[in-house]
């Protein structure tokens, strides 16, 4: 039987080392689906419950594997459903290739069923590379460029393949005009290092500083050892953007934790008081949490010259790969003998973790959500992978979870979309089937799509050598992050019709799928519940009833935010007295001296 275009596409993916494609079927990709069957499901067709979840799973796989993630969908509605996940990849700089069907070429332009003009649709999200393949000879070069561009630009790309072409006989490109061959499936890894004079200028800035702060993001992940060395030389504290939370462990005494609205007080104080700032691999957008303009001299290192010098008025901009750039910089950096700045940082960090532990133990109705993550932090394996969704639970992931060992973690950092927590965990499990995975997800995100993706977990659980994929649900029947944003930013009370969500037993649903499932409504049950799911021989759901009135107070709540929250109380916010007392007690633990 002759090889079809669909057969060749899968063969080329195998040659690239692609082991799974996260997808949902439809007649616009029938030729590709048939090719999976003929290829004995190699690469594996991982069927999610929705195309958006396929894209999210591909993003999660790419984030945790370091390889390209591949997702696939049919024409029209299927292609449209991919967009949110692909924008997540675009904004977080993640290599993902979307392979999308299209109506038959003979029907294009005829307002045919499910015909959508896909090139304008994908033009922005796949701006780095987008192509429609219209003849078989075009395919090798187009597919290879989509993969290479995704890896090189750390971005989503898209390949559109009309349905009739998928079933045609494959013809390789010829040695002729207007025929485009391709090379062996490989991607070179260039190491870019700034020139020596720019490195020397950066070293001069760092050597002159007396109070050095370092901010790291995901771009510093391959340079953890070098960040540690430069921090120890300069006596610096190291704050972490959310996407860089797993770059350095939190048991280093000078690591101040997350920065920003979801960050820690030591990170806020580090930026407030420093006189020198080194930014490595981070595009953290909230300048109000960086030093005041003009107060600190700053150096930035980033592989992407288009993203550098745009968040803070940096004096030296080093365009280069983080590891190689720091290695070249280190010999020029002098060790600071005065360690008083470092001692202050370490004291602040020690006091902060004591504060967080006390806050987590405060009584709530029924369970304090901070305690959920605090108890996990005490028990989580050092090789675990953690995914977090967008919502109030993200605060507790950012502030309360202490990373150590080889732990990895991520979330939708820039798009901050709801819904990726569970599909990210699925992608992480395919990337690391031998490691435990924990997803921290609000009940709003679970109702949006997480419940359905538990079915996907149940379907593929036998493929994973470590069976543990734990979904922890923060069950408060409230779209809690937006509720608090209404209060703190607009002075509006909770509007129950938009914010309250229906009651669902997540544990019961998970139990029906054969999961280990535990419902918790008492704080003293949490520790044992975590022990049980972390020791389970199957996927698990931990369904914890949390108090929605425990406030996610930023490390530096402004007067306007406090004033707005007070106005929300005066306007008749439901359960306002409980909200007020929880806020006072939580903030008091932060402001009172360590005990």
Phi, psi and omega in degrees: 000132182294147178285128178271171175300320177297318178300315182295320181301316180291322178300319180292322176299319177298320179296332176279355180086014178286122184258341176210150176237121180274122195204172170219136187281168177179160188292344176288348175233028180302321180296325178286320178299317177299323179295323175302318179297316180292333182268014180057038176059041176236114000293163183290133172275106180265107185274109173276179181271354186196147182297325177299323179291328176297316179295316178299317180297322177295322176295313179300317178300314181295320181298319188264346178260335187079004179251173180288138171264143182236131175232159185215144179206161178285180181288174173056246186299322179297317179297318180298320182296336181290340196300316185298316178295323179291324175294326174301317177296317182297313185285334178261007175059062184238133181281111179224137175247125175258125176252120193233135175283167177211158178300161181302147185300327181292340182261351185298136180086002183252020182051044182285160180303133179064016176278119175233139178287095191286333183293313172297325181300318184264001188301322181278309186293327179249042186295337180288326176195122180216125181213145171257127181269121184245347173222154184300322184296342181282338194296311186302313181294319182294314181294315180298319179293323178299316181289313182298319181293318178302317180289317184290321183263356182052061188208161173282144172231165184220140178237121181256125183234110180302149189296321181291328180293326183303330186263356180281160178293136181283134175235122180289158177297146182263166176276077189205166177302142175061025170245134189244101177285176175224170184257180178301146180294102178200159179224114179291147182247085180290145177249112184262129179232135179294161178293158188297324182293325177289322175299318180296321178297317178298318179297323179298319179296313181293322180291330182282337184287149176254337181228088186268135174239145177238134174243124181242148174234194184296338179291350178264006189299323181275005185236029184301315181298321181290323176297318178300316182295317182287328176295318181290326177293315186272352184066036187269157163268153182238115174262155186236126167294158187302320180287349176255016184299331183263008182290314178237145178289154181277357177273000169286129191292343181257004176276116189271354178092199186292157180239151175107199181301328180261014189266192185254161176294319178300325177292319176299314181292325178301314181287325181295323191255352185286160173246355181215138183229130173245120179253125182235112173063037181226140174242036180309123192271346191268092187294338180293344177261004173261171180303153176302141180303132179088349183273332184232140169281144189223144176235137177234139176240126177205145180287338185253108181296337180284345183253011188257146177072021186250355182248337183209146180289079183286142180276323180232125178246115182254111177270110182182165176291136192300312185298308183294322180294314179295322177298321178288330182280325188306315181298341182269351185266130182269145177285132179274126182280329178282114184254017183295323177298316178297320180297322177297316180300312184295324176294317179299319180294315179300315180295323182296314181295328174294319178297313181299320179296319179293319179299321181294334183268001176294144177294150177209176183242102354269324185238136175288120183297332177297326182291332178303312181282326177301314180293323175298317183301329179287342191236342192297136178297150185287352176249016184288155171247131183240131172245147179231147177266180179263129182154191182295333178297336178298326177302316185285327171299314185292318189263325192259339183273120181266115178280142177208166178059227183261018182304142174239155178199151175198173181198179176283092192286320188254315176288330180050044180279148172285146169108348184276351188304310182286312178296326172303317181296323176296314177300319179297322181291325175289330176287322184224073183294348182265001184243148175289144180234135179235128175250127178255111194224136174284161181290336175296314178292326177296320179287331179294313182202345186296322180300316181296322183285348169299329177296320177297318178300314180300324183291322189253005187301329183291346181280347190259126182294324170261115187285354189280109165231109189252123175255115177260120183257123173275097192264097180231005177055033183213138170281079205289322182296316179291324176303314180289328177293321175301317182290311191278333185256333183241356182066023182261139176289163177300127176263103191301322184298327179267334191260328180284140178239156186296154177285129178220141171267102180292327178295317181297317179297316180296320180298325179294340179265002180090014177282157159290129185219130182226130172256131183237129174228014176227134184298328182286354177269349190295312184303312180295325179295316176298317178304318184292313182288329179287343178256004187290156178259023183199170172300157185217154171235128175251110187256102188249123177281112187252157177279118180286351184263008171282117192279136172278068187288128177297160180297337176225084179289125181284163177301320182297322179294316179297317180299317180296317179297321178295321177297323178298322177297314183293335181274006173094037177299135179302139178057041187295324181294318178297319179299317181296313183293321178297320180295316180296315183294320181294313182291327180300322180296332179280324188271334180288150178300152178301143182248000000 
